[in-house]
Amino acid sequence: MSITIPTETDIEGSTYYQIDIKLPLRSYSIKKRYSDFEQLVDTLCHELGIDHKDFPYALPGKRINWLNKYNVIEERKRGLTEFLNGMINDRSLQNEREFISFLQLPKNFKFQDRPQVNDKNWHELYRKVKTELFEVSTTYGSNIIKLKEQIRKNIQPSITGLITSSAIEDKAESQRRRDLISQLQSKIDEMLIQPQQSNGKGFSRVLGGSGQAAKETEDTLALNNKELLQHQVQIHQTQDQELDQLRKIIARQRQIGETISAEVEEQNAMLDKFNEEVEQTTDKIKQARRRTRKIL
């Protein structure tokens, strides 16, 4: 999933930004004004019951005097792109009704969670997480705040899934997977510690803040890294159980659909046979009529 704003259009003196949205199964474009973004943030803050300053993603600032309109628009395009990509990858905001409406998606549309890790796709997803970690490191570099934010929201949930599925009967393979996860965690620690050491600051925790106190819930405030990770694992296990129930329902619906399809095919075959018999009967009637005419 990705969002870009490649260009803008001036319509009756107002600037509309073209937003190109790329989803796994579809790609499309919409046009929005800057005021539409402001209204989105206002609505979300009202629905979530928070102040604007507490909203996790900031819009690019306004300019009273546009001395260089081109530079201002380019700056806004970069800022709005970062704003939308942050929200579309945030599991706590991506399925909010107002955000779905803003993207002009169907009301019943839901962004899907990350693919479930299993024994068959474990190594494939590990390589994907490793690639994502490299891209995050390249993109945000020494910006420790953005770096932590991206790791917490996009990388750590995937690592949690890898940890949950690393325990298998093959002890050698299980140990190998744990070693690979340890390498990822070490890489994350290295990425987060080095910028702080250069500033003379110590490293607090992977999922915490830097320079400012991290805002956590009462459930996680007293947990250390290990306990926090276990807490995440429990949450994901609960979600997995709900997904399993959903899969059973879908499987049952599929069975019903296949049964209906088989009955429809059987009925179609009976109708085809009936049509053939009607055609044969029609031919016989025509032949009988011809014979009758000859006799008369």
Backbone as numpy.savetxt, mean C-alpha at the origin, in Angstrom:
# Nx Ny Nz CAx CAy CAz Cx Cy Cz
3.67 1.24 -5.26 2.83 2.43 -5.26 3.71 3.67 -5.26
3.41 4.59 -6.14 4.21 5.81 -6.19 3.36 6.94 -6.78
3.72 8.16 -6.41 3.03 9.35 -6.90 4.07 10.36 -7.36
3.84 10.94 -8.52 4.72 12.00 -9.04 3.86 13.16 -9.50
4.46 14.34 -9.50 3.79 15.54 -10.02 4.71 16.12 -11.10
4.57 15.64 -12.32 5.52 16.04 -13.38 5.31 17.44 -13.93
4.08 17.95 -13.86 3.82 19.24 -14.49 2.64 19.92 -13.81
2.37 21.13 -14.24 1.23 21.90 -13.70 0.54 22.61 -14.87
-0.69 23.03 -14.64 -1.49 23.69 -15.67 -2.14 24.93 -15.08
-2.12 26.01 -15.84 -2.77 27.25 -15.42 -4.17 27.30 -16.04
-5.19 27.28 -15.18 -6.59 27.33 -15.65 -7.27 28.53 -15.01
-7.60 29.50 -15.85 -8.28 30.72 -15.39 -7.54 31.38 -14.23
-6.21 31.43 -14.34 -5.40 32.12 -13.35 -5.05 31.29 -12.12
-5.52 30.05 -12.06 -5.22 29.17 -10.92 -4.29 28.05 -11.38
-3.36 27.67 -10.51 -2.40 26.62 -10.83 -2.94 25.27 -10.38
-3.07 24.35 -11.33 -3.49 22.97 -11.05 -2.28 22.05 -11.26
-2.01 21.21 -10.27 -0.88 20.29 -10.34 -1.37 18.93 -10.85
-0.67 18.42 -11.87 -1.02 17.11 -12.41 -0.37 16.04 -11.54
-1.19 15.19 -10.95 -0.72 14.14 -10.04 -0.83 12.80 -10.75
0.31 12.18 -11.05 0.33 10.86 -11.67 0.43 9.80 -10.58
-0.57 8.93 -10.52 -0.66 7.92 -9.46 -0.46 6.55 -10.09
0.53 5.81 -9.58 0.83 4.48 -10.09 0.58 3.46 -9.00
-0.45 2.62 -9.21 -0.81 1.56 -8.28 -0.45 0.22 -8.90
-0.47 -0.86 -8.14 -0.08 -2.16 -8.69 -0.89 -2.56 -9.92
-2.19 -2.23 -9.97 -3.05 -2.70 -11.06 -3.57 -1.58 -11.96
-3.21 -0.35 -11.67 -3.70 0.74 -12.50 -2.83 1.96 -12.33
-2.87 2.83 -13.35 -2.18 4.12 -13.32 -3.12 5.17 -13.90
-3.16 6.33 -13.28 -4.04 7.38 -13.76 -3.53 8.73 -13.27
-4.15 9.80 -13.74 -3.73 11.16 -13.39 -4.95 11.98 -12.94
-4.69 12.88 -12.00 -5.73 13.81 -11.55 -5.10 15.20 -11.45
-5.93 16.22 -11.32 -5.45 17.59 -11.18 -6.00 18.19 -9.89
-5.13 18.82 -9.11 -5.53 19.41 -7.84 -4.85 20.76 -7.66
-5.56 21.68 -6.98 -4.97 22.95 -6.60 -4.32 22.82 -5.23
-3.48 23.79 -4.91 -2.82 23.77 -3.59 -3.87 23.85 -2.47
-4.94 24.60 -2.72 -5.99 24.74 -1.71 -6.68 23.40 -1.44
-6.69 22.51 -2.44 -7.28 21.17 -2.23 -6.46 20.38 -1.21
-5.13 20.55 -1.28 -4.26 19.89 -0.30 -4.52 20.44 1.10
-4.67 21.76 1.20 -4.93 22.37 2.50 -6.25 21.87 3.08
-7.26 21.78 2.23 -8.57 21.29 2.69 -8.47 19.84 3.15
-7.66 19.03 2.45 -7.46 17.63 2.85 -6.87 17.55 4.25
-5.83 18.34 4.50 -5.19 18.32 5.83 -6.17 18.81 6.89
-6.92 19.87 6.59 -7.91 20.38 7.55 -8.93 19.30 7.92
-9.44 18.60 6.90 -10.45 17.57 7.14 -9.88 16.40 7.94
-8.67 15.97 7.59 -8.06 14.85 8.30 -7.76 15.20 9.75
-7.27 16.40 9.97 -6.98 16.83 11.35 -8.27 16.87 12.17
-9.35 17.33 11.54 -10.63 17.38 12.24 -11.13 15.97 12.56
-11.02 15.07 11.58 -11.49 13.70 11.79 -10.64 12.96 12.82
-9.32 13.22 12.82 -8.43 12.53 13.74 -8.36 13.21 15.10
-8.90 14.42 15.20 -8.89 15.13 16.47 -7.51 15.62 16.89
-6.71 16.09 15.92 -5.36 16.57 16.23 -5.18 17.98 15.67
-4.15 18.67 16.18 -3.81 19.99 15.66 -3.02 19.85 14.36
-3.02 20.91 13.57 -2.28 20.89 12.32 -0.79 20.64 12.54
-0.25 21.17 13.65 1.17 21.02 13.92 1.54 19.57 14.23
0.55 18.76 14.63 0.80 17.36 14.96 0.60 16.44 13.77
0.11 16.98 12.65 -0.06 16.13 11.46 1.32 15.70 10.96
1.50 14.40 10.71 2.86 13.89 10.44 3.49 14.34 9.13
2.70 14.89 8.20 3.25 15.29 6.90 2.91 16.75 6.64
3.96 17.51 6.31 3.80 18.96 6.15 3.69 19.34 4.68
2.82 20.30 4.41 2.71 20.87 3.07 3.80 21.91 2.88
4.25 22.13 1.63 5.21 23.22 1.40 4.60 24.55 1.76
5.40 25.44 2.32 4.90 26.70 2.82 4.38 27.62 1.73
3.53 28.56 2.14 3.00 29.55 1.20 4.00 30.68 0.99
3.90 31.30 -0.16 4.72 32.48 -0.46 3.80 33.65 -0.74
3.99 34.72 0.02 3.13 35.89 -0.19 3.52 36.61 -1.48
4.80 36.86 -1.66 5.29 37.53 -2.87 6.02 36.52 -3.74
5.44 36.20 -4.87 6.05 35.23 -5.78 7.06 35.96 -6.68
8.27 36.13 -6.16 9.30 36.83 -6.95 9.71 35.99 -8.15
9.77 34.67 -7.95 10.11 33.77 -9.06 9.08 32.65 -9.06
8.03 32.83 -9.86 6.91 31.88 -9.85 7.36 30.47 -10.22
8.29 30.36 -11.18 8.74 29.04 -11.62 9.39 28.28 -10.47
10.29 28.94 -9.74 10.96 28.27 -8.62 9.98 27.88 -7.52
9.01 28.76 -7.27 8.01 28.46 -6.23 7.20 27.23 -6.61
6.78 27.16 -7.89 5.98 26.02 -8.34 6.80 24.73 -8.28
8.07 24.79 -8.72 8.91 23.59 -8.66 9.12 23.13 -7.22
9.30 24.08 -6.32 9.45 23.73 -4.91 8.18 23.09 -4.37
7.04 23.65 -4.77 5.76 23.07 -4.33 5.56 21.67 -4.89
5.93 21.46 -6.14 5.76 20.14 -6.75 6.57 19.09 -5.99
7.78 19.44 -5.61 8.62 18.50 -4.84 8.00 18.25 -3.46
7.56 19.33 -2.81 6.98 19.18 -1.48 5.67 18.41 -1.49
4.82 18.66 -2.47 3.54 17.96 -2.56 3.74 16.49 -2.92
4.75 16.22 -3.75 5.07 14.82 -4.09 5.50 14.06 -2.85
6.38 14.67 -2.05 6.83 14.03 -0.82 5.65 13.84 0.15
4.77 14.83 0.21 3.59 14.76 1.08 2.70 13.57 0.70
2.40 13.43 -0.59 1.50 12.36 -1.03 2.13 10.98 -0.90
3.41 10.88 -1.23 4.07 9.58 -1.11 4.18 9.14 0.35
4.36 10.11 1.24 4.38 9.77 2.65 3.04 9.22 3.10
1.95 9.85 2.67 0.62 9.42 3.09 0.22 8.09 2.46
0.57 7.89 1.19 0.13 6.67 0.51 0.84 5.43 1.06
1.98 5.64 1.73 2.72 4.53 2.33 2.52 4.44 3.84
1.68 5.33 4.39 1.42 5.32 5.82 0.17 4.49 6.09
0.33 3.35 6.74 -0.79 2.43 6.94 -1.87 3.03 7.83
-1.51 4.04 8.64 -2.50 4.64 9.52 -3.33 5.71 8.82
-2.91 6.15 7.63 -3.61 7.22 6.92 -4.06 6.84 5.52
-3.43 5.85 4.91 -3.64 5.56 3.50 -5.08 5.18 3.16
-5.82 4.62 4.12 -7.19 4.20 3.84 -8.24 5.12 4.47
-7.81 6.32 4.90 -8.78 7.29 5.40 -9.73 7.70 4.27
-11.01 7.81 4.59 -12.03 8.09 3.58 -11.71 9.37 2.80
-11.26 10.42 3.51 -10.98 11.69 2.86 -9.81 11.58 1.88
-8.79 10.78 2.25 -7.63 10.62 1.37 -8.00 9.81 0.13
-8.81 8.76 0.31 -9.28 7.96 -0.83 -10.08 8.84 -1.78
-10.94 9.71 -1.23 -11.73 10.61 -2.06 -10.83 11.62 -2.77
-9.81 12.12 -2.07 -8.89 13.09 -2.67 -8.20 12.49 -3.89
-7.83 11.21 -3.81 -7.17 10.54 -4.93 -8.15 10.08 -6.00
-9.45 10.36 -5.78 -10.51 10.01 -6.73 -10.57 8.51 -6.99
-10.41 7.75 -5.92 -10.53 6.30 -5.99 -11.94 5.90 -5.54
-12.39 4.70 -5.92 -13.73 4.26 -5.47 -13.82 4.24 -3.94
-15.03 4.46 -3.43 -15.23 4.54 -1.98 -14.83 3.27 -1.26
-15.01 2.11 -1.93 -14.68 0.84 -1.28 -13.24 0.41 -1.53
-12.44 1.31 -2.15 -11.04 0.96 -2.43 -10.23 0.92 -1.13
-9.34 -0.06 -1.03 -8.46 -0.17 0.13 -7.04 -0.47 -0.35
-6.09 0.29 0.19 -4.69 -0.04 -0.08 -4.37 -1.32 0.67
-3.76 -2.27 -0.04 -3.47 -3.56 0.56 -2.23 -3.48 1.43
-2.22 -4.32 2.48 -1.04 -4.42 3.34 0.09 -5.09 2.58
1.24 -5.09 3.19 2.38 -5.75 2.59 2.10 -7.24 2.40
2.73 -7.87 1.36 2.49 -9.30 1.13 2.90 -10.13 2.34
2.10 -11.13 2.64 2.38 -11.98 3.79 3.62 -12.81 3.51
4.49 -12.87 4.50 5.75 -13.62 4.34 5.48 -15.09 4.62
5.97 -15.96 3.73 5.88 -17.40 3.96 7.19 -18.05 3.56
7.25 -19.35 3.69 8.50 -20.06 3.44 8.95 -19.93 1.99
7.99 -19.81 1.06 8.34 -19.77 -0.36 8.88 -18.41 -0.79
8.32 -17.33 -0.24 8.73 -15.99 -0.72 9.64 -15.27 0.27
10.12 -15.96 1.31 10.91 -15.31 2.36 12.13 -14.61 1.78
12.93 -15.31 0.99 14.17 -14.74 0.46 13.89 -13.62 -0.54
12.82 -13.78 -1.31 12.46 -12.72 -2.27 12.10 -11.44 -1.54
11.31 -11.55 -0.46 10.93 -10.37 0.30 12.11 -9.79 1.08
13.02 -10.66 1.51 14.23 -10.17 2.18 15.03 -9.29 1.22
15.21 -9.75 -0.01 15.95 -8.95 -0.99 15.23 -7.63 -1.28
13.90 -7.68 -1.29 13.13 -6.46 -1.53 13.32 -5.47 -0.39
13.30 -5.96 0.86 13.51 -5.08 2.02 14.92 -4.49 1.97
15.89 -5.31 1.61 17.28 -4.84 1.52 17.40 -3.73 0.47
16.71 -3.91 -0.66 16.73 -2.88 -1.70 16.05 -1.60 -1.22
14.91 -1.74 -0.55 14.20 -0.57 -0.02 15.06 0.18 0.99
15.79 -0.56 1.81 16.66 0.07 2.80 17.76 0.87 2.11
18.32 0.31 1.05 19.35 1.01 0.29 18.78 2.29 -0.34
17.57 2.19 -0.90 16.94 3.37 -1.53 16.65 4.45 -0.51
16.17 4.04 0.68 15.91 5.02 1.74 17.19 5.71 2.16
18.26 4.92 2.32 19.54 5.48 2.72 20.07 6.46 1.68
19.90 6.11 0.40 20.38 6.97 -0.69 19.56 8.25 -0.78
18.24 8.13 -0.57 17.35 9.28 -0.73 17.51 10.30 0.39
17.57 9.81 1.64 17.53 10.72 2.79 18.90 10.97 3.41
19.88 10.10 3.11 21.25 10.35 3.53 21.39 10.69 5.00
21.88 11.89 5.30 22.15 12.29 6.68 20.96 12.96 7.37
19.82 13.02 6.69 18.61 13.58 7.31 18.05 12.55 8.27
18.53 12.56 9.51 18.25 11.51 10.46 16.76 11.41 10.79
16.06 12.53 10.82 14.63 12.52 11.17 13.83 11.80 10.08
14.05 12.19 8.82 13.35 11.53 7.72 13.76 10.07 7.61
15.04 9.81 7.86 15.55 8.44 7.78 14.84 7.53 8.78
14.73 7.99 10.01 14.04 7.20 11.04 12.57 7.03 10.71
11.97 8.08 10.21 10.55 8.02 9.89 10.27 6.98 8.81
11.11 6.96 7.77 10.90 5.99 6.68 11.19 4.57 7.14
12.22 4.39 7.96 12.53 3.05 8.47 11.41 2.54 9.35
10.88 3.40 10.21 9.82 2.99 11.13 8.55 2.61 10.38
8.22 3.36 9.33 6.94 3.14 8.66 7.01 2.11 7.54
8.14 2.03 6.83 8.20 1.20 5.64 9.11 -0.02 5.76
10.18 0.09 6.56 11.15 -1.00 6.63 10.87 -1.93 7.80
10.66 -1.35 8.99 10.52 -2.16 10.19 9.34 -3.14 10.14
8.16 -2.75 9.60 7.08 -3.73 9.50 7.45 -4.94 8.65
8.22 -4.72 7.58 8.64 -5.84 6.75 9.60 -6.75 7.49
10.51 -6.13 8.25 11.46 -6.93 9.03 10.71 -7.75 10.08
9.69 -7.16 10.67 8.88 -7.91 11.64 8.27 -9.14 11.00
7.76 -9.00 9.76 7.22 -10.15 9.05 8.27 -11.20 8.77
9.47 -10.77 8.43 10.57 -11.71 8.18 10.93 -12.47 9.46
10.94 -11.75 10.57 11.27 -12.38 11.86 10.22 -13.44 12.20
8.96 -13.10 12.01 7.88 -14.03 12.35 7.98 -15.32 11.54
8.42 -15.22 10.30 8.47 -16.40 9.42 9.85 -17.03 9.34
10.77 -16.61 10.19 12.13 -17.17 10.12 12.26 -18.49 10.86
11.34 -18.79 11.77 11.40 -20.03 12.54 10.76 -21.16 11.74
11.60 -22.06 11.21 11.11 -23.21 10.44 11.78 -24.48 10.97
11.34 -25.63 10.47 11.85 -26.90 10.97 13.33 -27.10 10.63
13.74 -26.61 9.46 15.15 -26.73 9.08 15.97 -25.76 9.93
16.68 -26.29 10.93 17.40 -25.44 11.88 18.50 -24.63 11.21
19.19 -25.25 10.26 20.28 -24.54 9.57 19.73 -23.34 8.79
18.63 -23.55 8.07 18.02 -22.47 7.30 17.45 -21.41 8.22
16.85 -21.85 9.34 16.30 -20.91 10.31 17.38 -20.00 10.87
18.56 -20.60 11.20 19.67 -19.81 11.73 20.20 -18.85 10.67
20.23 -19.30 9.43 20.71 -18.45 8.33 19.79 -17.24 8.17
18.49 -17.46 8.29 17.55 -16.35 8.17 17.72 -15.37 9.32
17.93 -15.89 10.51 18.14 -14.99 11.66 19.41 -14.17 11.47
20.44 -14.78 10.90 21.69 -14.05 10.64 21.46 -12.93 9.63
20.67 -13.22 8.59 20.38 -12.20 7.58 19.60 -11.04 8.19
18.64 -11.36 9.06 17.88 -10.30 9.73 18.78 -9.47 10.64
19.72 -10.15 11.33 20.67 -9.43 12.20 21.52 -8.47 11.38
21.88 -8.88 10.17 22.65 -8.00 9.30 21.84 -6.75 8.92
20.55 -6.96 8.64 19.70 -5.81 8.33 19.59 -4.87 9.52
19.37 -5.43 10.72 19.26 -4.60 11.92 20.56 -3.86 12.19
21.68 -4.53 11.97 22.99 -3.88 12.17 23.18 -2.74 11.19
22.73 -2.96 9.96 22.84 -1.91 8.95 21.99 -0.70 9.33
20.78 -0.97 9.85 19.90 0.13 10.29 20.55 0.89 11.44
21.08 0.16 12.42 21.74 0.81 13.55 22.91 1.66 13.07
23.66 1.12 12.12 24.81 1.86 11.59 24.37 3.14 10.89
23.28 3.05 10.11 22.77 4.22 9.41 22.30 5.30 10.37
21.71 4.88 11.48 21.13 5.84 12.42 22.15 6.36 13.43
23.15 5.55 13.77 24.13 5.96 14.77 25.15 6.93 14.20
25.65 6.66 13.01 26.75 7.46 12.45 26.43 8.95 12.35
25.25 9.35 11.81 24.97 10.80 11.75 24.90 11.43 13.12
24.40 10.69 14.13 24.28 11.26 15.46 25.64 11.38 16.13
26.53 10.40 15.88 27.86 10.48 16.46 28.63 11.68 15.94
28.39 11.99 14.64 29.09 13.14 14.06 28.62 14.44 14.68
27.39 14.43 15.22 26.87 15.62 15.88 27.07 15.58 17.38
27.75 14.53 17.87 28.03 14.42 19.29 26.85 13.99 20.11
25.86 13.35 19.45 24.67 12.90 20.15 24.65 11.39 20.17
24.07 10.83 21.23 23.99 9.38 21.37 22.78 8.82 20.67
22.81 7.50 20.43 21.71 6.82 19.78 20.74 6.32 20.83
19.47 6.64 20.64 18.48 6.27 21.66 17.85 4.92 21.35
17.04 4.84 20.30 16.41 3.59 19.93 15.99 3.66 18.47
15.90 2.49 17.83 15.65 2.46 16.40 14.32 3.10 16.05
13.30 2.85 16.87 11.97 3.33 16.55 11.63 4.63 17.25
12.59 5.23 17.95 12.32 6.45 18.68 12.65 7.67 17.86
12.76 8.82 18.52 13.06 10.06 17.82 14.50 10.46 17.99
14.88 11.58 17.42 16.24 12.10 17.55 16.15 13.59 17.83
16.72 14.01 18.96 16.69 15.43 19.30 15.37 15.81 19.96
14.26 15.22 19.52 12.97 15.52 20.09 12.38 14.25 20.68
11.56 14.39 21.70 10.97 13.22 22.34 9.97 12.57 21.39
10.09 11.25 21.24 9.18 10.53 20.35 7.80 10.45 20.98
6.79 10.65 20.16 5.42 10.57 20.66 4.91 9.16 20.44
4.71 8.43 21.53 4.23 7.06 21.45 2.96 6.93 22.27
2.29 5.80 22.07 1.07 5.54 22.82 1.43 5.04 24.21
0.43 4.99 25.08 0.67 4.49 26.43 1.06 3.02 26.42
0.61 2.28 25.39 0.92 0.86 25.31 2.38 0.60 24.98
3.02 1.52 24.26 4.39 1.28 23.82 5.42 2.14 24.54
4.97 3.10 25.31 5.88 4.06 25.92 6.90 3.39 26.84
6.48 2.37 27.59 7.37 1.74 28.57 8.15 0.56 28.00
8.01 0.29 26.70 8.65 -0.88 26.10 10.03 -0.53 25.56
10.97 -1.48 25.71 12.27 -1.32 25.05 12.17 -1.86 23.63
13.30 -1.83 22.90 13.26 -2.24 21.49 12.75 -3.67 21.33
13.24 -4.57 22.16 12.86 -5.98 22.05 11.38 -6.17 22.36
10.92 -5.54 23.43 9.50 -5.66 23.80 8.61 -5.00 22.76
9.08 -3.88 22.20 8.31 -3.20 21.16 8.19 -4.08 19.93
9.26 -4.76 19.59 9.25 -5.67 18.45 8.28 -6.82 18.69
8.30 -7.37 19.91 7.37 -8.44 20.25 5.92 -7.95 20.17
5.71 -6.71 20.61 4.37 -6.11 20.54 3.91 -6.02 19.09
4.80 -5.63 18.21 4.48 -5.55 16.78 4.16 -6.93 16.22
4.96 -7.93 16.64 4.73 -9.30 16.17 3.35 -9.78 16.57
2.94 -9.48 17.80 1.61 -9.89 18.26 0.51 -9.23 17.43
0.71 -7.95 17.14 -0.28 -7.24 16.32 -0.40 -7.88 14.95
0.76 -8.18 14.36 0.76 -8.79 13.03 0.17 -10.19 13.05
0.39 -10.94 14.14 -0.20 -12.26 14.25 -1.72 -12.17 14.29
-2.22 -11.18 15.03 -3.68 -10.97 15.07 -4.21 -10.62 13.69
-3.49 -9.76 12.99 -3.90 -9.41 11.64 -3.85 -10.62 10.72
-2.84 -11.48 10.90 -2.74 -12.68 10.09 -3.92 -13.61 10.32
-4.35 -13.73 11.59 -5.52 -14.57 11.89 -6.77 -14.02 11.21
-6.92 -12.70 11.23 -8.07 -12.10 10.56 -8.00 -12.33 9.05
-6.79 -12.25 8.50 -6.62 -12.50 7.07 -6.95 -13.96 6.73
-6.55 -14.89 7.62 -6.86 -16.30 7.39 -8.38 -16.52 7.35
-9.09 -15.87 8.27 -10.55 -15.98 8.27 -11.14 -15.41 6.98
-10.56 -14.29 6.53 -11.04 -13.69 5.29 -10.76 -14.61 4.10
-9.59 -15.26 4.13 -9.27 -16.19 3.04 -10.26 -17.35 3.00
-10.65 -17.85 4.18 -11.61 -18.95 4.22 -12.95 -18.52 3.63
-13.36 -17.29 3.97 -14.63 -16.78 3.42 -14.53 -16.66 1.90
-13.40 -16.12 1.43 -13.21 -15.96 -0.01 -13.17 -17.32 -0.70
-12.49 -18.30 -0.05 -12.42 -19.65 -0.63 -13.82 -20.26 -0.75
-14.64 -20.04 0.30 -16.01 -20.55 0.27 -16.82 -19.88 -0.85
-16.66 -18.57 -0.98 -17.35 -17.86 -2.05 -16.90 -18.35 -3.42
-15.61 -18.67 -3.50 -15.10 -19.19 -4.77 -15.72 -20.55 -5.10
-15.84 -21.43 -4.07 -16.47 -22.73 -4.28 -17.91 -22.58 -4.76
-18.62 -21.64 -4.11 -20.01 -21.39 -4.53 -20.05 -20.90 -5.97
-19.13 -20.00 -6.30 -19.07 -19.48 -7.67 -18.77 -20.57 -8.68
-17.84 -21.47 -8.34 -17.50 -22.56 -9.25 -18.68 -23.52 -9.42
-19.42 -23.76 -8.32 -20.60 -24.63 -8.41 -21.66 -24.02 -9.33
-21.89 -22.71 -9.15 -22.86 -22.02 -10.01 -22.41 -22.06 -11.46
-21.10 -21.86 -11.67 -20.57 -21.88 -13.04 -20.76 -23.24 -13.67
-20.53 -24.33 -12.88 -20.71 -25.68 -13.42 -22.17 -25.93 -13.78
-23.09 -25.45 -12.93 -24.51 -25.63 -13.22 -24.92 -24.86 -14.47
-24.39 -23.64 -14.62 -24.69 -22.83 -15.81 -24.19 -23.54 -17.06
-22.98 -24.10 -16.99 -22.44 -24.83 -18.15 -23.31 -26.05 -18.48
-23.77 -26.74 -17.43 -24.64 -27.90 -17.66 -25.95 -27.48 -18.31
-26.53 -26.37 -17.82 -27.76 -25.86 -18.40 -27.55 -25.43 -19.85
-26.39 -24.80 -20.12 -26.08 -24.38 -21.49 -25.97 -25.59 -22.41
-25.34 -26.68 -21.90 -25.23 -27.90 -22.71 -26.61 -28.49 -23.02
-27.50 -28.46 -22.00 -28.85 -28.96 -22.21 -29.60 -28.11 -23.23
-29.40 -26.79 -23.15 -30.06 -25.90 -24.12 -29.52 -26.13 -25.53
-28.20 -26.35 -25.64 -27.61 -26.63 -26.96 -28.21 -27.90 -27.55
-28.34 -28.94 -26.70 -28.91 -30.19 -27.16 -30.37 -30.01 -27.58
-31.10 -29.21 -26.79 -32.50 -28.93 -27.10 -32.62 -28.20 -28.43
-31.71 -27.25 -28.67 -31.73 -26.51 -29.94 -31.47 -27.44 -31.12
-30.54 -28.38 -30.93 -30.26 -29.34 -31.99 -31.49 -30.19 -32.30
-32.18 -30.64 -31.23 -33.38 -31.44 -31.44 -34.46 -30.63 -32.14
-34.59 -29.35 -31.78 -35.58 -28.49 -32.44 -35.25 -28.35 -33.92
-33.98 -28.17 -34.24 -33.56 -28.04 -35.64 -33.84 -29.32 -36.41
-33.55 -30.46 -35.76 -33.83 -31.73 -36.43 -35.33 -31.90 -36.68
-36.14 -31.56 -35.69 -37.59 -31.65 -35.84 -38.09 -30.73 -36.95
-37.51 -29.52 -36.99 -37.90 -28.57 -38.05 -37.59 -29.13 -39.42
-36.39 -29.73 -39.55 -36.02 -30.33 -40.84 -37.00 -31.45 -41.23
-37.39 -32.26 -40.27 -38.33 -33.34 -40.56 -39.68 -32.79 -41.00
-40.13 -31.71 -40.35 -41.41 -31.10 -40.73 -41.35 -30.56 -42.15
-40.23 -29.93 -42.51 -40.07 -29.40 -43.86 -40.12 -30.53 -44.89
-39.42 -31.63 -44.58 -39.43 -32.77 -45.50 -40.84 -33.34 -45.66
-41.58 -33.42 -44.55 -42.95 -33.94 -44.60 -43.84 -33.05 -45.44
-43.65 -31.75 -45.35 -44.43 -30.80 -46.14 -44.13 -30.96 -47.62
-42.85 -31.14 -47.95 -42.50 -31.32 -49.36 -43.14 -32.58 -49.93
-43.12 -33.66 -49.14 -43.74 -34.91 -49.59 -45.25 -34.73 -49.77
-45.86 -33.97 -48.86 -47.31 -33.74 -48.95 -47.66 -32.99 -50.22
-46.85 -31.98 -50.58 -47.10 -31.21 -51.80 -47.01 -32.11 -53.03
-46.04 -33.03 -53.04 -45.88 -33.92 -54.19 -47.09 -34.83 -54.35
-47.62 -35.30 -53.21 -48.78 -36.19 -53.26 -50.00 -35.45 -53.78
-50.16 -34.20 -53.33 -51.31 -33.40 -53.77 -51.14 -32.93 -55.21
